[in-house]
């Protein structure tokens, strides 16, 4: 399964519709709600979406005045990000050092698709680059997801705690 299919499967549960993951009104509404909640609860000035897919969260955050950026391992997906948002997103992995620190790093359904070793590197990298992380990883296996590292929340909490991140 390619990265685009993985993203579509991971995000499908966030939408009220059966629409394919893409830059559609439905998906912009979903990520707009996430952006609104992030702003109301956390109010960051800078955000990195680690595993940004098509950059929809980056787009919604930037529309709301937040300096948002994205990193995505698939060059094909980054090439398909809306041209106005593409300059704020780059090809890269979440295990590689980022260019700077951020007020918030968002990692939604990304780390579970990494091996255990790579997931540990990713968590350490996230913790080095922000003091605030919004993280999700499905605790149950879904047949349509390519999650190599499905773990309960306690597992992820231990990895963050191992970085002195609570």
C-alpha positions in Angstrom: 0.0 0.0 0.0 1.4 3.4 -0.9 1.7 6.4 1.4 -1.4 8.1 -0.1 -3.5 5.0 0.6 -2.1 4.8 4.2 -3.1 8.4 4.8 -6.5 7.9 3.4 -7.1 4.9 5.6 -5.8 6.6 8.7 -7.9 9.7 8.3 -11.1 8.1 7.1 -12.5 7.8 10.6 -12.2 11.6 11.1 -14.7 12.5 8.4 -18.5 12.2 8.6 -18.6 11.3 4.9 -17.2 8.5 2.8 -15.2 11.0 0.7 -11.8 9.9 -0.4 -9.0 11.8 1.4 -8.1 14.8 -0.6 -8.4 18.6 -0.8 -12.2 18.6 -0.7 -14.7 20.7 1.2 -15.4 17.8 3.5 -11.7 17.3 4.4 -11.0 21.0 4.7 -13.9 21.2 7.1 -12.5 18.3 9.2 -9.1 19.8 9.4 -10.6 23.3 10.0 -12.3 21.9 13.1 -9.0 20.4 14.3 -7.2 23.7 13.6 -9.9 25.7 15.5 -9.6 23.3 18.5 -5.8 23.6 18.5 -6.0 27.4 18.4 -8.6 27.6 21.2 -6.9 25.1 23.5 -3.2 25.6 22.8 -2.9 28.9 20.8 0.5 28.1 19.3 2.4 30.7 17.1 4.3 28.0 15.2 3.2 24.4 14.4 4.8 21.5 12.6 2.5 18.8 11.2 4.8 15.8 11.3 3.4 13.5 8.6 1.4 16.2 6.9 0.0 14.3 4.0 -1.6 16.8 1.6 -1.0 19.6 4.0 -4.6 20.2 4.9 -3.9 20.9 8.6 -1.1 23.2 7.5 -3.4 25.0 5.2 -6.2 25.4 7.8 -3.7 26.6 10.4 -2.2 29.2 8.1 -5.6 30.5 7.1 -6.1 31.2 10.8 -2.9 33.1 11.1 -0.6 30.4 12.6 2.8 29.9 11.1 2.3 26.2 10.2 4.7 23.9 8.3 4.6 20.3 7.3 7.0 17.4 6.7 6.0 14.4 4.7 8.1 11.4 3.5 6.4 11.0 0.1 7.7 13.4 -2.6 4.7 12.4 -4.7 2.3 13.6 -2.0 4.2 16.8 -1.4 4.1 17.5 -5.1 0.3 17.2 -4.9 -0.1 19.7 -2.0 -2.0 22.8 -3.1 0.5 25.3 -4.7 -0.2 28.0 -2.1 0.7 25.6 0.7 3.5 23.6 -0.9 6.3 26.2 0.1 5.5 25.5 3.7 5.8 21.7 3.4 8.9 19.7 2.7 9.9 16.1 1.9 11.4 14.5 5.0 10.9 11.9 7.7 10.0 12.5 11.3 13.1 10.6 12.4 15.4 13.2 10.9 16.2 16.4 12.8 13.9 19.3 12.0 15.2 22.7 11.0 14.0 24.5 14.1 11.9 24.2 17.3 8.1 24.7 17.2 5.5 25.8 19.8 3.5 22.6 18.8 4.2 19.5 16.8 1.2 17.6 15.6 1.6 13.9 14.7 -1.7 12.3 13.8 -1.7 8.6 12.9 1.9 8.7 11.6 4.2 7.0 14.1 2.2 3.7 14.2 3.2 3.1 10.6 6.9 3.0 11.6 8.8 0.0 13.0 9.5 0.1 16.7 13.1 1.3 16.3 12.0 4.1 13.9 9.1 5.0 16.2 11.4 5.5 19.1 13.7 7.7 16.9 10.6 9.7 15.8 9.4 10.2 19.4 12.8 11.4 20.5 13.0 13.7 17.5 9.5 15.2 18.2 10.5 15.8 21.9 13.7 17.6 20.9 11.9 20.0 18.7 8.9 21.1 20.9 7.7 21.2 24.4 4.1 20.6 23.3 3.1 17.6 21.1 -0.4 16.6 19.9 0.0 12.9 19.2 -2.4 10.1 18.1 -1.8 6.5 17.2 -4.5 3.9 16.8 -4.4 1.4 19.7 -6.1 -1.3 17.7 -5.2 -3.0 14.4 -7.4 -2.0 11.4 -7.3 -4.2 8.4 -7.3 -1.2 6.1 -4.3 0.5 7.8 -0.7 -0.3 7.3 0.3 0.1 11.0 3.4 -1.9 11.8 3.5 -0.8 15.4 0.0 -0.9 16.9 0.4 -0.3 20.6 -1.8 0.7 23.6 -1.6 4.3 24.8 0.6 3.2 27.7 3.3 2.1 25.3 3.4 5.6 23.7 3.3 7.3 27.1 6.4 5.3 28.1 8.3 6.3 25.0 7.5 10.0 25.7 8.4 9.5 29.4 11.7 8.0 28.3 12.4 11.4 26.8 11.4 13.2 30.0 8.3 14.4 28.2 5.2 14.3 30.3 
